Amino acid sequence: MNIELRFLQKAVLDKNYINFTYDKQKLKKIKPLKLTQKDSNYYLHTKVSIYEFDKIKNIQISKEKF
């Protein structure tokens, strides 16, 4: 398990907003709801969509909670 995945799990538990880049698209102030694993791939479930962890880059965890 890499460090980015651990930070993302902590953000989900603490209910912190996150910012990240997904397929060259910058997403800001996203609410992470849960992180699931399916066939050795991780998926981030948010209020808007489901993102594949392998395509997520530049994860930033905000101190602001929702």
Biotite code that builds the C-alpha atoms (Angstrom):
import biotite.structure as struc

atoms = struc.array([
    struc.Atom([0.000, 0.000, 0.000], chain_id="A", res_id=1, res_name="MET", atom_name="CA", element="C"),
    struc.Atom([1.505, 3.321, -1.002], chain_id="A", res_id=2, res_name="ASN", atom_name="CA", element="C"),
    struc.Atom([1.554, 6.510, 1.029], chain_id="A", res_id=3, res_name="ILE", atom_name="CA", element="C"),
    struc.Atom([-1.004, 8.339, -1.147], chain_id="A", res_id=4, res_name="GLU", atom_name="CA", element="C"),
    struc.Atom([-3.532, 5.601, -0.513], chain_id="A", res_id=5, res_name="LEU", atom_name="CA", element="C"),
    struc.Atom([-2.972, 5.845, 3.249], chain_id="A", res_id=6, res_name="ARG", atom_name="CA", element="C"),
    struc.Atom([-3.483, 9.635, 3.166], chain_id="A", res_id=7, res_name="PHE", atom_name="CA", element="C"),
    struc.Atom([-6.662, 9.166, 1.164], chain_id="A", res_id=8, res_name="LEU", atom_name="CA", element="C"),
    struc.Atom([-7.989, 6.605, 3.667], chain_id="A", res_id=9, res_name="GLN", atom_name="CA", element="C"),
    struc.Atom([-7.266, 9.039, 6.509], chain_id="A", res_id=10, res_name="LYS", atom_name="CA", element="C"),
    struc.Atom([-9.087, 11.843, 4.652], chain_id="A", res_id=11, res_name="ALA", atom_name="CA", element="C"),
    struc.Atom([-12.160, 9.621, 4.256], chain_id="A", res_id=12, res_name="VAL", atom_name="CA", element="C"),
    struc.Atom([-12.164, 8.732, 7.958], chain_id="A", res_id=13, res_name="LEU", atom_name="CA", element="C"),
    struc.Atom([-11.597, 12.321, 9.104], chain_id="A", res_id=14, res_name="ASP", atom_name="CA", element="C"),
    struc.Atom([-14.092, 13.713, 6.552], chain_id="A", res_id=15, res_name="LYS", atom_name="CA", element="C"),
    struc.Atom([-11.658, 16.218, 5.051], chain_id="A", res_id=16, res_name="ASN", atom_name="CA", element="C"),
    struc.Atom([-12.063, 17.769, 1.620], chain_id="A", res_id=17, res_name="TYR", atom_name="CA", element="C"),
    struc.Atom([-9.520, 16.710, -1.012], chain_id="A", res_id=18, res_name="ILE", atom_name="CA", element="C"),
    struc.Atom([-8.107, 18.209, -4.215], chain_id="A", res_id=19, res_name="ASN", atom_name="CA", element="C"),
    struc.Atom([-6.593, 16.097, -6.973], chain_id="A", res_id=20, res_name="PHE", atom_name="CA", element="C"),
    struc.Atom([-5.966, 15.746, -10.689], chain_id="A", res_id=21, res_name="THR", atom_name="CA", element="C"),
    struc.Atom([-7.885, 13.056, -12.567], chain_id="A", res_id=22, res_name="TYR", atom_name="CA", element="C"),
    struc.Atom([-7.138, 12.458, -16.257], chain_id="A", res_id=23, res_name="ASP", atom_name="CA", element="C"),
    struc.Atom([-5.660, 15.972, -16.673], chain_id="A", res_id=24, res_name="LYS", atom_name="CA", element="C"),
    struc.Atom([-8.716, 17.527, -15.019], chain_id="A", res_id=25, res_name="GLN", atom_name="CA", element="C"),
    struc.Atom([-8.203, 19.457, -11.757], chain_id="A", res_id=26, res_name="LYS", atom_name="CA", element="C"),
    struc.Atom([-10.866, 18.775, -9.147], chain_id="A", res_id=27, res_name="LEU", atom_name="CA", element="C"),
    struc.Atom([-11.153, 20.901, -6.018], chain_id="A", res_id=28, res_name="LYS", atom_name="CA", element="C"),
    struc.Atom([-13.010, 20.600, -2.737], chain_id="A", res_id=29, res_name="LYS", atom_name="CA", element="C"),
    struc.Atom([-14.268, 17.042, -3.299], chain_id="A", res_id=30, res_name="ILE", atom_name="CA", element="C"),
    struc.Atom([-16.049, 15.127, -0.519], chain_id="A", res_id=31, res_name="LYS", atom_name="CA", element="C"),
    struc.Atom([-14.593, 11.599, -0.299], chain_id="A", res_id=32, res_name="PRO", atom_name="CA", element="C"),
    struc.Atom([-17.239, 9.182, 0.996], chain_id="A", res_id=33, res_name="LEU", atom_name="CA", element="C"),
    struc.Atom([-15.536, 5.793, 0.867], chain_id="A", res_id=34, res_name="LYS", atom_name="CA", element="C"),
    struc.Atom([-12.641, 3.876, -0.637], chain_id="A", res_id=35, res_name="LEU", atom_name="CA", element="C"),
    struc.Atom([-13.281, 0.388, -1.987], chain_id="A", res_id=36, res_name="THR", atom_name="CA", element="C"),
    struc.Atom([-11.096, -2.349, -3.421], chain_id="A", res_id=37, res_name="GLN", atom_name="CA", element="C"),
    struc.Atom([-12.192, -4.542, -6.330], chain_id="A", res_id=38, res_name="LYS", atom_name="CA", element="C"),
    struc.Atom([-9.873, -6.966, -8.127], chain_id="A", res_id=39, res_name="ASP", atom_name="CA", element="C"),
    struc.Atom([-6.709, -5.340, -6.675], chain_id="A", res_id=40, res_name="SER", atom_name="CA", element="C"),
    struc.Atom([-7.843, -1.867, -7.862], chain_id="A", res_id=41, res_name="ASN", atom_name="CA", element="C"),
    struc.Atom([-8.971, 0.876, -5.505], chain_id="A", res_id=42, res_name="TYR", atom_name="CA", element="C"),
    struc.Atom([-11.920, 3.166, -6.225], chain_id="A", res_id=43, res_name="TYR", atom_name="CA", element="C"),
    struc.Atom([-12.760, 6.472, -4.545], chain_id="A", res_id=44, res_name="LEU", atom_name="CA", element="C"),
    struc.Atom([-16.496, 7.074, -4.118], chain_id="A", res_id=45, res_name="HIS", atom_name="CA", element="C"),
    struc.Atom([-17.545, 10.700, -3.858], chain_id="A", res_id=46, res_name="THR", atom_name="CA", element="C"),
    struc.Atom([-20.840, 12.535, -3.868], chain_id="A", res_id=47, res_name="LYS", atom_name="CA", element="C"),
    struc.Atom([-20.440, 13.257, -7.596], chain_id="A", res_id=48, res_name="VAL", atom_name="CA", element="C"),
    struc.Atom([-18.734, 10.218, -9.110], chain_id="A", res_id=49, res_name="SER", atom_name="CA", element="C"),
    struc.Atom([-16.478, 7.180, -8.682], chain_id="A", res_id=50, res_name="ILE", atom_name="CA", element="C"),
    struc.Atom([-12.778, 7.616, -9.471], chain_id="A", res_id=51, res_name="TYR", atom_name="CA", element="C"),
    struc.Atom([-10.162, 4.952, -10.145], chain_id="A", res_id=52, res_name="GLU", atom_name="CA", element="C"),
    struc.Atom([-7.238, 5.434, -7.761], chain_id="A", res_id=53, res_name="PHE", atom_name="CA", element="C"),
    struc.Atom([-4.584, 4.652, -10.386], chain_id="A", res_id=54, res_name="ASP", atom_name="CA", element="C"),
    struc.Atom([-5.649, 7.701, -12.417], chain_id="A", res_id=55, res_name="LYS", atom_name="CA", element="C"),
    struc.Atom([-5.598, 10.097, -9.445], chain_id="A", res_id=56, res_name="ILE", atom_name="CA", element="C"),
    struc.Atom([-2.529, 12.352, -9.228], chain_id="A", res_id=57, res_name="LYS", atom_name="CA", element="C"),
    struc.Atom([-1.407, 15.242, -6.984], chain_id="A", res_id=58, res_name="ASN", atom_name="CA", element="C"),
    struc.Atom([-3.633, 14.463, -4.011], chain_id="A", res_id=59, res_name="ILE", atom_name="CA", element="C"),
    struc.Atom([-3.942, 17.309, -1.503], chain_id="A", res_id=60, res_name="GLN", atom_name="CA", element="C"),
    struc.Atom([-5.794, 16.846, 1.773], chain_id="A", res_id=61, res_name="ILE", atom_name="CA", element="C"),
    struc.Atom([-7.491, 19.985, 3.086], chain_id="A", res_id=62, res_name="SER", atom_name="CA", element="C"),
    struc.Atom([-7.717, 20.816, 6.777], chain_id="A", res_id=63, res_name="LYS", atom_name="CA", element="C"),
    struc.Atom([-11.298, 21.905, 6.194], chain_id="A", res_id=64, res_name="GLU", atom_name="CA", element="C"),
    struc.Atom([-13.891, 19.289, 7.175], chain_id="A", res_id=65, res_name="LYS", atom_name="CA", element="C"),
    struc.Atom([-17.378, 18.717, 5.794], chain_id="A", res_id=66, res_name="PHE", atom_name="CA", element="C"),
])
